[in-house]
Amino acid sequence: MLIGNVTFEPGCQNNWHIHHADKGGGQILLVTGGRGYYQEWGKEARELLPGDVVNIPAGVKHWHGAAPNSWFAHLAIEVPGENSRNEWCEPVNEKEYKSLK
């Protein structure tokens, strides 16, 4: 199991991405500080605050990162799976991201 301690500067987010696995896999986010967002493809962005937990099943296209005006930190836990791999996709739409408060 891989655990990353990730910190984002205000306005920083990762690209859309997918954690693939033939069996198992996915990712868990444990929010440790600041304020950020998580969004799944086709859904509204969800605000994240310290103590929040996000369970991301394998195969779900998503992004996460800081709010436009706040730093953000989380532990990213890669859930073990068979033939796990990540697919990095397009950047988050800047206009949509900046509309988040």
N, C-alpha and C positions, 0 to 999 in steps of 0.2 A: 504494500500500500504506500502510495506517495502522498505526502502532505506538504503543501506550499503555504508559506506565510506571505500574503500578497498585499502590497500597499499601492494605492492609486493616488496621484495628485489630483486636485480639483479639475474637473473637466476631462479626465482620462478614463477611457474604457477600452475593452478589447473588441476585436471584430466579432461578428457573428461566428459561431463555431458549433461543431457537433462532436460529441464523444461517442464514437461507434464501438460496438462489441458484439460478437456473435452470441454471447451469453453473459449475463451480469453487466458490469461496467457502469458508466455514468460518473457523476460528480456530486459531492455534497459541499455546500458553502456554509461556513460558520462565521457570521459577521462579528468582528471584534472591535471595530471603531469607526467613527465618522458616519457619513450618510452616503448611500449609493443606490443603485438600481439593478434589477434583474429583469430581463424580458425574454419570453419565448416567442418564437416566430408566430405571427398572427394574433398575438395577445397584447394587452396593455402592459406597459412597464410597471413593475412593482417596486415601491420604495423599500430600502433595506436599512435597518438600524441595528446597533449592537444588541446581540442576543438572538437575532433572527437566524433561522436555518432554512436553507433551500436545498431540496433533494431534486437533482436533475437526472432523470433516467437516460440511459443510453438511447441515442437516436433523436434527441430533442435539440433542434437548432435554437441557440440562445446567445445572449451576451450579458456581461455584467461589468460594472465599473462605478466610478465616483459620480456623485451628483455634480452638476456644472459649477457649483459654488462651495463644495466641501471635499475634503480628503476622505478616503474610504479604505478600510482594511478588512480582510477576511482570511480565514484558513480555507484553502481549497483541497479537498480530499478526493483523490482519484479512487473510485470504487473498483476493486479488482474485477476483471472480466476476461473472457477468452477472446483472443485476437483483438485486444483493445487498440484503438488508434484515434487520433484527433483529426478532424477536417476543419481547416480554417477557411472562412468564407469572406464575404464582402464587409467593408466597414459599416458601422451603424450610420443611418441617415442623419447628417449633421443638423438639419432643420428640425427633425423630430426629436433628436436628443436635446437640443437647446430649448425646446418647448417644455421640458421637464423642469420642475421647480426644485 
